[in-house]
Amino acid sequence: MVRGVDVREYIFGKDLHVILFGAVAAFIFFIVRAIDALVFNVFFSRRRNVAAPQLLRGIISIVLYFVLFLVAVNTIFNFQVKTVLTGGTVVAAVVALALQDTLGNMFSGIALHMEDTFEVGDVIHSGDHYGVVEGVSWRATRVRGFNNQLVILPNSLIARDRLEVFPRNNLNARILPVGVDYHVPPATVIGILTQAASHVEGVAREMPCFARVASFADSAVAYEIKYFTRDYSARDRIDADIRKAVWYALRRNNIDFAFPVRAFQPYTPPSAEHQVTPEEI
């Protein structure tokens, strides 16, 4: 053994730092995964009974990896990280300008999660799009439309536009219009409509549905059926079942749906032989 020479340096040479960095990197991966499981799986899921969003978990993991790897590089290789960070400020500014839309989507996604605006399974209405939320990433929100189409909505667009949320397991209301003939008393029609809608599958029992007179139209009394449902994604099916039940209920009671009535008066043009007199002019 040579005096003054580190045995590890003598045996492994420069590869010692690489081997040490590999071991530290594996330890960093283990630590970050353990922190992620402890904080989100144990604390949030079990104690607070809240599922942490994947976007938030991913961002926190990336930040932890970045910080720990910088510390490891600085410690093992004696690398001046501060110099690199200072020199990379201009590069970071250029990259931020180039990726401003992407960064806007990312921060909008974080804001949506922090405010707990919606979650997977909720029905949302943003712009011209209705659908069920299937997932939220750092860039966009995936929405399954009622025609089974998949819509990708940028998070920045959702955060900027008007947004309606119909949470799952929440009593969300729907209104259906029905027109009935003027000859039938409103009290009779309201009872029939309410009874027909209340037995449809999907209509909430804890919040009873009801019917009411909405307006007096040209050819009919306009009624509204207001019902509540916990599964707003099934609204089209529930609406169709209520309309079918209403049709049968009105037929059983010999009540007709109103339809527009038009009166036409035939026009007879004057005879060709008729001479226009000055008095007629």
C-alpha positions in Angstrom: 0.0 0.0 0.0 1.3 3.4 -1.0 1.4 5.9 1.7 -0.9 9.0 1.2 -3.0 7.3 -1.5 -6.6 6.4 -0.9 -7.1 2.7 -1.4 -10.5 3.2 -3.0 -9.0 5.7 -5.4 -6.1 3.4 -6.1 -8.3 0.4 -6.9 -11.2 2.0 -8.7 -9.6 5.2 -9.9 -12.1 7.7 -11.4 -14.8 5.1 -11.6 -15.3 5.3 -7.9 -17.3 8.5 -8.2 -19.5 7.0 -10.9 -20.2 3.9 -8.8 -20.9 6.0 -5.8 -23.2 8.2 -7.8 -25.1 5.1 -9.1 -25.6 3.9 -5.6 -26.8 7.3 -4.5 -29.2 7.6 -7.5 -30.8 4.3 -6.6 -31.2 5.5 -3.0 -32.7 8.7 -4.3 -35.3 6.8 -6.4 -36.2 4.7 -3.3 -36.5 7.7 -1.1 -38.7 9.7 -3.5 -41.0 6.7 -4.0 -41.2 6.1 -0.3 -42.1 9.8 0.3 -44.7 9.6 -2.4 -46.3 6.5 -0.9 -46.2 7.8 2.6 -47.6 11.2 1.9 -50.3 10.4 -0.7 -51.2 6.8 -0.2 -51.2 6.8 3.6 -51.9 10.4 4.7 -54.3 11.5 2.0 -56.0 8.3 1.0 -56.4 6.7 4.5 -56.4 9.5 7.0 -58.2 12.2 4.9 -60.0 9.8 2.6 -59.0 11.9 -0.4 -57.3 10.6 -3.5 -54.4 12.8 -4.4 -54.4 13.9 -8.1 -51.7 12.3 -10.3 -50.6 15.6 -11.6 -49.7 16.9 -8.2 -47.9 13.7 -7.3 -45.9 13.9 -10.5 -44.8 17.5 -10.0 -43.7 16.9 -6.4 -41.7 13.9 -7.4 -40.0 15.8 -10.2 -39.0 18.6 -7.9 -37.7 16.1 -5.3 -35.6 14.3 -7.9 -34.2 17.6 -9.2 -33.2 18.9 -5.8 -31.7 15.6 -4.6 -29.8 14.9 -7.8 -28.3 18.4 -7.7 -27.1 17.8 -4.1 -25.7 14.4 -5.1 -23.8 15.8 -8.1 -22.4 18.7 -6.0 -21.3 16.4 -3.2 -19.8 13.5 -5.1 -18.2 15.3 -8.1 -17.6 18.6 -6.3 -19.4 20.2 -9.1 -20.3 23.9 -8.7 -24.1 23.7 -9.3 -24.5 27.4 -8.5 -22.4 28.3 -11.6 -24.5 26.2 -13.8 -27.8 27.6 -12.4 -26.6 31.2 -12.8 -25.4 30.6 -16.4 -28.6 28.8 -17.3 -30.9 31.8 -16.3 -30.9 33.1 -19.9 -31.5 29.7 -21.3 -34.4 29.1 -18.9 -36.0 32.4 -19.9 -35.8 31.5 -23.6 -37.3 28.0 -22.9 -40.0 29.6 -20.8 -41.0 31.9 -23.7 -41.0 29.0 -26.1 -43.1 26.8 -23.8 -45.4 29.5 -22.4 -48.6 27.6 -23.7 -47.3 24.4 -22.2 -46.4 26.1 -18.9 -49.8 27.8 -18.9 -51.6 24.5 -19.2 -49.4 23.0 -16.5 -50.1 25.8 -14.0 -53.8 25.8 -14.9 -53.9 22.1 -14.2 -52.2 22.7 -10.8 -54.8 25.4 -10.0 -57.7 23.2 -10.9 -56.3 20.5 -8.6 -55.6 22.9 -5.7 -59.1 24.3 -5.9 -60.6 20.8 -6.2 -62.7 22.1 -9.1 -63.7 18.6 -10.4 -62.5 15.0 -10.3 -62.6 11.9 -12.4 -66.2 10.8 -12.9 -67.7 14.3 -12.8 -69.6 15.7 -15.7 -68.4 19.1 -16.9 -69.6 21.6 -19.4 -66.9 23.8 -20.9 -67.6 25.8 -24.0 -69.5 23.6 -26.5 -68.4 20.4 -24.8 -70.3 18.2 -22.4 -68.9 15.0 -21.0 -67.5 12.9 -18.2 -64.0 13.6 -16.9 -61.8 10.5 -17.6 -58.4 12.0 -16.5 -56.4 15.1 -15.9 -52.7 15.4 -16.9 -50.2 18.2 -16.7 -51.3 19.5 -20.1 -55.0 18.7 -20.7 -58.2 17.2 -19.4 -59.7 14.1 -21.1 -63.5 14.3 -21.4 -65.7 11.5 -22.7 -68.6 13.1 -24.6 -72.2 11.7 -24.5 -71.7 10.4 -28.0 -68.7 8.4 -26.8 -66.2 10.8 -28.4 -63.0 11.7 -26.6 -62.4 15.4 -26.2 -59.0 16.7 -25.1 -59.4 20.1 -23.4 -56.3 22.2 -22.6 -56.2 23.1 -18.9 -55.6 26.7 -19.7 -58.8 26.7 -21.8 -60.8 25.2 -18.9 -59.4 27.7 -16.4 -60.1 30.6 -18.7 -63.7 29.8 -19.9 -66.9 29.5 -18.0 -67.1 26.0 -16.5 -70.1 24.1 -15.2 -69.5 21.0 -13.0 -72.0 18.3 -12.2 -70.3 16.2 -9.5 -71.0 12.5 -9.3 -73.1 11.4 -6.3 -74.5 14.9 -6.2 -78.2 15.8 -6.6 -78.0 17.5 -10.0 -81.3 18.9 -11.5 -82.7 18.6 -15.0 -85.8 20.3 -16.5 -87.9 18.7 -19.3 -90.6 20.8 -21.1 -94.0 19.3 -21.9 -96.9 20.9 -23.8 -100.5 19.9 -23.0 -103.8 21.1 -24.4 -105.5 24.1 -22.8 -108.7 22.1 -22.0 -107.1 20.0 -19.3 -106.9 21.6 -15.8 -103.3 22.3 -14.7 -103.8 20.5 -11.3 -104.7 17.3 -13.2 -101.7 17.6 -15.5 -99.2 18.4 -12.8 -100.3 15.3 -10.8 -100.0 13.0 -13.8 -96.6 14.4 -14.9 -95.1 14.1 -11.4 -96.4 10.6 -10.9 -95.0 9.4 -14.2 -91.5 10.9 -13.7 -91.1 9.8 -10.1 -91.0 6.1 -11.1 -88.3 6.3 -13.7 -85.0 4.6 -12.9 -82.3 7.2 -12.2 -84.6 9.8 -10.7 -83.5 10.5 -7.1 -86.0 9.5 -4.4 -84.5 11.6 -1.6 -85.3 14.8 -3.6 -88.8 14.3 -5.1 -89.4 15.5 -8.7 -92.2 17.9 -9.4 -94.1 19.5 -12.3 -95.2 23.1 -12.7 -96.7 25.5 -15.2 -94.0 27.3 -17.0 -95.9 29.5 -19.4 -98.9 29.9 -21.7 -97.8 29.3 -25.2 -99.8 29.9 -28.4 -101.3 26.4 -28.7 -100.5 24.8 -25.4 -99.9 25.2 -21.7 -96.2 24.8 -21.3 -95.2 22.6 -18.3 -91.8 21.7 -16.8 -90.8 18.5 -15.1 -87.9 19.1 -12.7 -86.1 16.0 -11.4 -82.8 15.3 -9.6 -80.3 12.6 -10.4 -77.0 11.4 -8.9 -75.8 10.1 -12.3 -75.8 13.1 -14.5 -73.9 11.2 -17.2 -77.2 9.2 -17.8 -79.2 12.3 -18.4 -80.1 11.4 -22.0 -81.4 8.0 -21.0 -83.4 9.4 -18.1 -84.9 12.1 -20.2 -86.0 9.6 -22.8 -87.5 7.3 -20.2 -89.5 10.2 -18.6 -90.9 11.3 -22.0 -92.0 7.7 -22.6 -93.6 7.4 -19.2 -95.4 10.8 -19.7 -96.7 9.7 -23.1 -98.3 6.5 -21.7 -99.6 8.4 -18.6 -101.4 11.0 -20.7 -102.8 8.4 -23.1 -104.2 6.5 -20.1 -106.0 9.6 -19.0 -107.3 10.5 -22.5 -105.2 13.7 -22.6 -103.6 14.8 -25.9 -100.4 16.6 -26.4 -100.9 20.0 -27.8 -99.9 20.8 -31.3 -99.8 24.0 -33.3 -103.1 25.1 -34.9 -103.1 27.3 -37.9 -106.2 28.9 -39.6 -105.9 29.5 -43.3 -108.3 31.7 -45.3 -108.2 31.1 -49.1 -107.4 34.2 -51.1 -109.4 34.7 -54.4 -107.8 37.1 -56.8 -110.1 39.5 -58.7 -111.4 38.5 -62.1 -109.3 39.4 -65.1 -112.3 41.0 -66.7 -112.8 43.3 -63.8 -111.9 46.8 -64.8 -110.5 49.1 -62.1 -112.4 52.3 -61.8 -110.9 55.6 -60.8 -112.9 55.4 -57.5 -111.2 52.1 -56.6 -107.8 53.6 -57.2 
